[in-house]
Amino acid sequence: RIDSQAAATLVGAKNYTDSKHNEGKSYTDGKAGQAKSEAVAEAEKKDGEVRKYADNAANQATNKAKSYTDEKVKAIEDNARLLDYLRTSITDGTTDIYGGLVLTNFIAARDPRTKQVRSFFAGSANTSLPAFAAGVTGFGTTGEKRVVEINHDGTGHWGQMEVMEGGKVLRIASMLFGGKLPDTYTHDFRTLELNDQRNERCRVYIGDDGALFFMGMWGASPRFVRISNKLNKPIVQIRGDIDISGALLGGRISAGNVSFEHKWGARSDRMSISRTGTGTYTVRHDLGHTRYSVLCMDAGNGRHNAKAGKITANSFEVYTKYDNTLYSDIDFTFLVFGDNY
């Protein structure tokens, strides 16, 4: 009996042990499987991240390589176009480089500092562009200006000097064409000088009051002014310092309506007349000085006469008489001469 009970106890213990073993093994196997699954999932996650990073890095490298390649290809294409342009220009022009090389119908040069076109050459005469221009500002705009401009037809301008009518007329005027020239003088006074092979020279000084002509020999004295229609046959030649008075005003008066039948002179448009009494007239002018004389003469038939008096800076009087006795209203003429300044 004791043996049977012991045997039963051993069997029970074995069964219990086996069940616990199986339970522990099952738990262990479950945890191990879970850990393995988690490890596999984590490994796959890390592998995905690594693959994604690698793909991104590869894409960036590919894009950079493509961009670099595109830039190089564009540079090569630009150089190819430039070479093709030069080849075409030379082909269309001439390859005989004895005096120069014709490259194109338009060449422009720009300021390296401002990057703006400052001068250019244009070969086509059928455009509005000059053959040469310098001192250019606002190139290619409606406000483009050129300090120097030489056209294909012989016209153009150089600063304040303008050549017109195919090169037949030279004008010196204010700066009409824009650009930036330094104002180095204090008076707007221009000089044109012409020289010939015989060492003669002529200068024309142009200012606000008109022009002064001067002719002479280089370093010679006396200087002279020559007026001539043939070089060896002067009409008038004046040497030395001169001061010639001139005719300033003139007119013919109608006594009936007290008006000018005719008047002349540089200041004649500012001259007027009025009658102050029988045979007495006042002529007003704007000479501004009394360094002048007046000659009068009657314009009628018979024993008439006229004379001037009361000369002032802005007027003089004229008296007309019949037979030197009675003042009478008589037509007359007059001439004023004196200093012309």
Secondary structure as a PSIPRED ss2 file (coil, helix, strand):
# PSIPRED VFORMAT (PSIPRED V4.0)

   1 R C   1.000  0.000  0.000
   2 I H   0.000  1.000  0.000
   3 D H   0.000  1.000  0.000
   4 S H   0.000  1.000  0.000
   5 Q H   0.000  1.000  0.000
   6 A H   0.000  1.000  0.000
   7 A H   0.000  1.000  0.000
   8 A H   0.000  1.000  0.000
   9 T H   0.000  1.000  0.000
  10 L H   0.000  1.000  0.000
  11 V H   0.000  1.000  0.000
  12 G H   0.000  1.000  0.000
  13 A H   0.000  1.000  0.000
  14 K H   0.000  1.000  0.000
  15 N H   0.000  1.000  0.000
  16 Y H   0.000  1.000  0.000
  17 T H   0.000  1.000  0.000
  18 D H   0.000  1.000  0.000
  19 S H   0.000  1.000  0.000
  20 K H   0.000  1.000  0.000
  21 H H   0.000  1.000  0.000
  22 N H   0.000  1.000  0.000
  23 E H   0.000  1.000  0.000
  24 G H   0.000  1.000  0.000
  25 K H   0.000  1.000  0.000
  26 S H   0.000  1.000  0.000
  27 Y H   0.000  1.000  0.000
  28 T H   0.000  1.000  0.000
  29 D H   0.000  1.000  0.000
  30 G H   0.000  1.000  0.000
  31 K H   0.000  1.000  0.000
  32 A H   0.000  1.000  0.000
  33 G H   0.000  1.000  0.000
  34 Q H   0.000  1.000  0.000
  35 A H   0.000  1.000  0.000
  36 K H   0.000  1.000  0.000
  37 S H   0.000  1.000  0.000
  38 E H   0.000  1.000  0.000
  39 A H   0.000  1.000  0.000
  40 V H   0.000  1.000  0.000
  41 A H   0.000  1.000  0.000
  42 E H   0.000  1.000  0.000
  43 A H   0.000  1.000  0.000
  44 E H   0.000  1.000  0.000
  45 K H   0.000  1.000  0.000
  46 K H   0.000  1.000  0.000
  47 D H   0.000  1.000  0.000
  48 G H   0.000  1.000  0.000
  49 E H   0.000  1.000  0.000
  50 V H   0.000  1.000  0.000
  51 R H   0.000  1.000  0.000
  52 K H   0.000  1.000  0.000
  53 Y H   0.000  1.000  0.000
  54 A H   0.000  1.000  0.000
  55 D H   0.000  1.000  0.000
  56 N H   0.000  1.000  0.000
  57 A H   0.000  1.000  0.000
  58 A H   0.000  1.000  0.000
  59 N H   0.000  1.000  0.000
  60 Q H   0.000  1.000  0.000
  61 A H   0.000  1.000  0.000
  62 T H   0.000  1.000  0.000
  63 N H   0.000  1.000  0.000
  64 K H   0.000  1.000  0.000
  65 A H   0.000  1.000  0.000
  66 K H   0.000  1.000  0.000
  67 S H   0.000  1.000  0.000
  68 Y H   0.000  1.000  0.000
  69 T H   0.000  1.000  0.000
  70 D H   0.000  1.000  0.000
  71 E H   0.000  1.000  0.000
  72 K H   0.000  1.000  0.000
  73 V H   0.000  1.000  0.000
  74 K H   0.000  1.000  0.000
  75 A H   0.000  1.000  0.000
  76 I H   0.000  1.000  0.000
  77 E H   0.000  1.000  0.000
  78 D H   0.000  1.000  0.000
  79 N H   0.000  1.000  0.000
  80 A H   0.000  1.000  0.000
  81 R H   0.000  1.000  0.000
  82 L H   0.000  1.000  0.000
  83 L H   0.000  1.000  0.000
  84 D H   0.000  1.000  0.000
  85 Y H   0.000  1.000  0.000
  86 L H   0.000  1.000  0.000
  87 R H   0.000  1.000  0.000
  88 T H   0.000  1.000  0.000
  89 S H   0.000  1.000  0.000
  90 I H   0.000  1.000  0.000
  91 T H   0.000  1.000  0.000
  92 D H   0.000  1.000  0.000
  93 G C   1.000  0.000  0.000
  94 T C   1.000  0.000  0.000
  95 T C   1.000  0.000  0.000
  96 D C   1.000  0.000  0.000
  97 I C   1.000  0.000  0.000
  98 Y C   1.000  0.000  0.000
  99 G C   1.000  0.000  0.000
 100 G C   1.000  0.000  0.000
 101 L C   1.000  0.000  0.000
 102 V C   1.000  0.000  0.000
 103 L C   1.000  0.000  0.000
 104 T C   1.000  0.000  0.000
 105 N C   1.000  0.000  0.000
 106 F E   0.000  0.000  1.000
 107 I E   0.000  0.000  1.000
 108 A E   0.000  0.000  1.000
 109 A E   0.000  0.000  1.000
 110 R E   0.000  0.000  1.000
 111 D C   1.000  0.000  0.000
 112 P C   1.000  0.000  0.000
 113 R C   1.000  0.000  0.000
 114 T C   1.000  0.000  0.000
 115 K C   1.000  0.000  0.000
 116 Q C   1.000  0.000  0.000
 117 V E   0.000  0.000  1.000
 118 R E   0.000  0.000  1.000
 119 S E   0.000  0.000  1.000
 120 F E   0.000  0.000  1.000
 121 F E   0.000  0.000  1.000
 122 A E   0.000  0.000  1.000
 123 G C   1.000  0.000  0.000
 124 S C   1.000  0.000  0.000
 125 A C   1.000  0.000  0.000
 126 N C   1.000  0.000  0.000
 127 T C   1.000  0.000  0.000
 128 S C   1.000  0.000  0.000
 129 L C   1.000  0.000  0.000
 130 P C   1.000  0.000  0.000
 131 A C   1.000  0.000  0.000
 132 F E   0.000  0.000  1.000
 133 A E   0.000  0.000  1.000
 134 A E   0.000  0.000  1.000
 135 G E   0.000  0.000  1.000
 136 V E   0.000  0.000  1.000
 137 T E   0.000  0.000  1.000
 138 G C   1.000  0.000  0.000
 139 F C   1.000  0.000  0.000
 140 G C   1.000  0.000  0.000
 141 T C   1.000  0.000  0.000
 142 T C   1.000  0.000  0.000
 143 G C   1.000  0.000  0.000
 144 E C   1.000  0.000  0.000
 145 K E   0.000  0.000  1.000
 146 R E   0.000  0.000  1.000
 147 V E   0.000  0.000  1.000
 148 V E   0.000  0.000  1.000
 149 E E   0.000  0.000  1.000
 150 I E   0.000  0.000  1.000
 151 N C   1.000  0.000  0.000
 152 H C   1.000  0.000  0.000
 153 D C   1.000  0.000  0.000
 154 G C   1.000  0.000  0.000
 155 T C   1.000  0.000  0.000
 156 G E   0.000  0.000  1.000
 157 H E   0.000  0.000  1.000
 158 W E   0.000  0.000  1.000
 159 G C   1.000  0.000  0.000
 160 Q C   1.000  0.000  0.000
 161 M E   0.000  0.000  1.000
 162 E E   0.000  0.000  1.000
 163 V E   0.000  0.000  1.000
 164 M E   0.000  0.000  1.000
 165 E H   0.000  1.000  0.000
 166 G H   0.000  1.000  0.000
 167 G H   0.000  1.000  0.000
 168 K C   1.000  0.000  0.000
 169 V E   0.000  0.000  1.000
 170 L E   0.000  0.000  1.000
 171 R E   0.000  0.000  1.000
 172 I E   0.000  0.000  1.000
 173 A C   1.000  0.000  0.000
 174 S C   1.000  0.000  0.000
 175 M C   1.000  0.000  0.000
 176 L C   1.000  0.000  0.000
 177 F C   1.000  0.000  0.000
 178 G C   1.000  0.000  0.000
 179 G C   1.000  0.000  0.000
 180 K C   1.000  0.000  0.000
 181 L C   1.000  0.000  0.000
 182 P C   1.000  0.000  0.000
 183 D C   1.000  0.000  0.000
 184 T C   1.000  0.000  0.000
 185 Y C   1.000  0.000  0.000
 186 T C   1.000  0.000  0.000
 187 H C   1.000  0.000  0.000
 188 D C   1.000  0.000  0.000
 189 F C   1.000  0.000  0.000
 190 R E   0.000  0.000  1.000
 191 T E   0.000  0.000  1.000
 192 L E   0.000  0.000  1.000
 193 E E   0.000  0.000  1.000
 194 L E   0.000  0.000  1.000
 195 N E   0.000  0.000  1.000
 196 D C   1.000  0.000  0.000
 197 Q C   1.000  0.000  0.000
 198 R C   1.000  0.000  0.000
 199 N C   1.000  0.000  0.000
 200 E E   0.000  0.000  1.000
 201 R E   0.000  0.000  1.000
 202 C E   0.000  0.000  1.000
 203 R E   0.000  0.000  1.000
 204 V E   0.000  0.000  1.000
 205 Y E   0.000  0.000  1.000
 206 I E   0.000  0.000  1.000
 207 G E   0.000  0.000  1.000
 208 D C   1.000  0.000  0.000
 209 D C   1.000  0.000  0.000
 210 G E   0.000  0.000  1.000
 211 A E   0.000  0.000  1.000
 212 L E   0.000  0.000  1.000
 213 F E   0.000  0.000  1.000
 214 F E   0.000  0.000  1.000
 215 M E   0.000  0.000  1.000
 216 G E   0.000  0.000  1.000
 217 M E   0.000  0.000  1.000
 218 W C   1.000  0.000  0.000
 219 G C   1.000  0.000  0.000
 220 A C   1.000  0.000  0.000
 221 S C   1.000  0.000  0.000
 222 P C   1.000  0.000  0.000
 223 R C   1.000  0.000  0.000
 224 F E   0.000  0.000  1.000
 225 V E   0.000  0.000  1.000
 226 R E   0.000  0.000  1.000
 227 I E   0.000  0.000  1.000
 228 S E   0.000  0.000  1.000
 229 N E   0.000  0.000  1.000
 230 K E   0.000  0.000  1.000
 231 L C   1.000  0.000  0.000
 232 N C   1.000  0.000  0.000
 233 K E   0.000  0.000  1.000
 234 P E   0.000  0.000  1.000
 235 I E   0.000  0.000  1.000
 236 V E   0.000  0.000  1.000
 237 Q E   0.000  0.000  1.000
 238 I E   0.000  0.000  1.000
 239 R E   0.000  0.000  1.000
 240 G C   1.000  0.000  0.000
 241 D C   1.000  0.000  0.000
 242 I C   1.000  0.000  0.000
 243 D C   1.000  0.000  0.000
 244 I C   1.000  0.000  0.000
 245 S C   1.000  0.000  0.000
 246 G E   0.000  0.000  1.000
 247 A E   0.000  0.000  1.000
 248 L E   0.000  0.000  1.000
 249 L E   0.000  0.000  1.000
 250 G E   0.000  0.000  1.000
 251 G E   0.000  0.000  1.000
 252 R E   0.000  0.000  1.000
 253 I E   0.000  0.000  1.000
 254 S E   0.000  0.000  1.000
 255 A C   1.000  0.000  0.000
 256 G C   1.000  0.000  0.000
 257 N C   1.000  0.000  0.000
 258 V C   1.000  0.000  0.000
 259 S E   0.000  0.000  1.000
 260 F E   0.000  0.000  1.000
 261 E E   0.000  0.000  1.000
 262 H E   0.000  0.000  1.000
 263 K E   0.000  0.000  1.000
 264 W E   0.000  0.000  1.000
 265 G C   1.000  0.000  0.000
 266 A C   1.000  0.000  0.000
 267 R C   1.000  0.000  0.000
 268 S H   0.000  1.000  0.000
 269 D H   0.000  1.000  0.000
 270 R H   0.000  1.000  0.000
 271 M C   1.000  0.000  0.000
 272 S E   0.000  0.000  1.000
 273 I E   0.000  0.000  1.000
 274 S E   0.000  0.000  1.000
 275 R E   0.000  0.000  1.000
 276 T E   0.000  0.000  1.000
 277 G E   0.000  0.000  1.000
 278 T C   1.000  0.000  0.000
 279 G C   1.000  0.000  0.000
 280 T E   0.000  0.000  1.000
 281 Y E   0.000  0.000  1.000
 282 T E   0.000  0.000  1.000
 283 V E   0.000  0.000  1.000
 284 R E   0.000  0.000  1.000
 285 H C   1.000  0.000  0.000
 286 D C   1.000  0.000  0.000
 287 L C   1.000  0.000  0.000
 288 G C   1.000  0.000  0.000
 289 H C   1.000  0.000  0.000
 290 T C   1.000  0.000  0.000
 291 R C   1.000  0.000  0.000
 292 Y E   0.000  0.000  1.000
 293 S E   0.000  0.000  1.000
 294 V E   0.000  0.000  1.000
 295 L E   0.000  0.000  1.000
 296 C E   0.000  0.000  1.000
 297 M E   0.000  0.000  1.000
 298 D E   0.000  0.000  1.000
 299 A C   1.000  0.000  0.000
 300 G C   1.000  0.000  0.000
 301 N C   1.000  0.000  0.000
 302 G C   1.000  0.000  0.000
 303 R C   1.000  0.000  0.000
 304 H E   0.000  0.000  1.000
 305 N E   0.000  0.000  1.000
 306 A E   0.000  0.000  1.000
 307 K E   0.000  0.000  1.000
 308 A E   0.000  0.000  1.000
 309 G E   0.000  0.000  1.000
 310 K C   1.000  0.000  0.000
 311 I C   1.000  0.000  0.000
 312 T C   1.000  0.000  0.000
 313 A C   1.000  0.000  0.000
 314 N C   1.000  0.000  0.000
 315 S E   0.000  0.000  1.000
 316 F E   0.000  0.000  1.000
 317 E E   0.000  0.000  1.000
 318 V E   0.000  0.000  1.000
 319 Y E   0.000  0.000  1.000
 320 T E   0.000  0.000  1.000
 321 K E   0.000  0.000  1.000
 322 Y E   0.000  0.000  1.000
 323 D C   1.000  0.000  0.000
 324 N C   1.000  0.000  0.000
 325 T C   1.000  0.000  0.000
 326 L E   0.000  0.000  1.000
 327 Y E   0.000  0.000  1.000
 328 S C   1.000  0.000  0.000
 329 D C   1.000  0.000  0.000
 330 I C   1.000  0.000  0.000
 331 D C   1.000  0.000  0.000
 332 F E   0.000  0.000  1.000
 333 T E   0.000  0.000  1.000
 334 F E   0.000  0.000  1.000
 335 L E   0.000  0.000  1.000
 336 V E   0.000  0.000  1.000
 337 F E   0.000  0.000  1.000
 338 G E   0.000  0.000  1.000
 339 D C   1.000  0.000  0.000
 340 N C   1.000  0.000  0.000
 341 Y C   1.000  0.000  0.000
